[in-house]
Amino acid sequence: TPLVAPRADAAVSPGGSGQRCPTPSPPGSPGTRHSCSIAPLTPSPSPRSEARAAPAASFAVVVAIDFGTTSSGYAFSFRSDPEAIHMMRRWEGGDPGVANQKTPTSLLLTPAGAFHSFGYTARDYYHDLDPEEARDWLYFEKFKMKIHSTSDLTMQTELEAVNGKRVRALEVFAHALRFFKQHAVQLQEQCPALPESGAVRWVITVPAIWKQPAKQFMREAAYEAGLVSLEHPEQLLIALEPEAASIYCRKLRPHQLLELSPPPAARAPERTPDSSFRQAREQLRRSRHSRTFLVESGVGELWAEMQAGETGGSAPIPPSRPAEHGGPYGAVGVDLAFERLLCRIFGEDFMGAFKAKRPAAWVDLSIAFEARKRAAAPARCSPLNISLPFSFVDFYRKHRGHNVETALRKSNVTMVKWSSQGMLRLSPEAMSELFQPTISQIVAHIGELLRKPEVQGVKFLFLVGGFAESPMLQHAVQAAFGGACRVVVPQDVGLTILKGAVLFGLDPGIVRVRRSPLTYGVGVLNKFVEGKHPREKLLVKEGKEWCTDVFEKFVAAEQSVALGEVVQRSYCPARAGQRRTIINVYCSARDDVAYITDPGVRKCGTISLELDGADEAGGARGRREIRATMQFGDTEIKVTAVDVRTAKTVRATIDFLSN
């Protein structure tokens, strides 16, 4: 694409660095051939607030899907009665003693790759298959965080079933979401007057630590599942899990909260628990100075929130809270520790062969451990028995030539014994060791964040999410932080995210400010200034000297961006009649980026502006100007564009999955 010098009125950067135009990246730089298809006209230095009337709500019901790592579920609420949040009907199947208002995040596809079942039905059907037949079926479980750990996520990324076969990840997620869509048809039964199309606003929860590609991936999966159409993207909202939990916690009454650590005796000993929770609730909802800290332990996210301003009971969550922090510190870490323990006892080669040759039996063993994991508690003194499937015992004897009991005796694992009833007997210390790595990471991360100046004075710490149900985690957090703040667990702690997502869908503006996790910008050319710009960045074009690869910042890492604040840039096509403009977007975890070639800067997405041929006949009237507006204050980065001369909307998309 030919480079075009900026117009005479092109912006001059602060300090008189001169004109700028999109950068043509030299060999070895992160840019592409599309980099110079635009010429910037009026870059704005920072996000600015733009008053826009909220679109009239056209939906009749909000359906929220909590797509969890271990279990998933949905809830809904009618806009005519927003105070009532309806949980999904109880699932078929389920485990004894487990409240099954959620279902396992398990998907079963036929050998031909067609959808068969999801949740308990998928798990139980796969369990009952003949071992040889099961090897051909495609069973997926706990696959959600795979797209977070994939560094180069694209539309073609694949997931591996337990039998080793691979399927496009987008298809796997679309199958799961389509199941929830079909399962929610009961809404029509409850509300016969509900229109068939456009009546539902869908909300899908994602971890706050997910980057833009993973969020876009979930949206693309929703499109493929038929939840919403490309023509009506506004019918789908992406909700951040810790935000949703916080929204719900604000609605709770004192009797719906369980305090793990009573207040120290020196701190108002005369208060009753009920009165202290009343105070907590009032501070959460109205005080200028109360501070809360929320730990979303499904995937181990940690989210601090600070009040700033009088906020009535239904007012939006205020600004000035720190950004989300965390990591994959959830219950799956305990499962991985158990798998490592089995490898220590029976050998990695055997475990690999067993999972490949007997995938259904491996799922049975995982289910057995899951049940015992829920029974683990710090005060437990008796061992926990985990049933080994017969096929495990038989396969080991054939693979090694001796029995499981011999393997246990030969191993150095002293805290695991063999029961004559065909069970592994884990001592309480052995189970505690399986929890320890994950819990230690969570406690260490909370401690690190609580030492930050912006969260000093935190008085209440809320545990939410699926893993927060674990007595092991509750005890560890209470022991570590109970002396400094009040550790609180909401009622139905495993459903806080799901119910909060419904509330978010009813009022997305309740979260007014978010902090950008990364610095975003584009590469441009600035007029070369001797002594300021490095010589290796000098580019001479048509007799003019330019500094190439300059990083023009849209928003900085950790910068607070309010809902409704936008970044505007005006661009002109590089040539008359151009039908499409591509703008490369770069990101970095640092906020002091100068060039797109700096360490840690990477191309993360592209903005595409689809242009019609309207300027071909009117080229004499001056170069065409396209004004792009980017919004960073929502859960997803959004872009819109308008042709300044005609005031017509230009189709604009931002893509984080094409890299």
Order of alpha helices (4+ residues) and beta strands (2+ residues): beta-beta-beta-beta-beta-beta-beta-beta-beta-alpha-alpha-beta-alpha-beta-beta-alpha-alpha-beta-alpha-beta-alpha-beta-alpha-beta-beta-beta-alpha-alpha-alpha-beta-alpha-alpha-beta-beta-alpha-beta-alpha-beta-alpha-beta-beta-beta-beta-beta-beta-beta-beta-beta-beta-beta
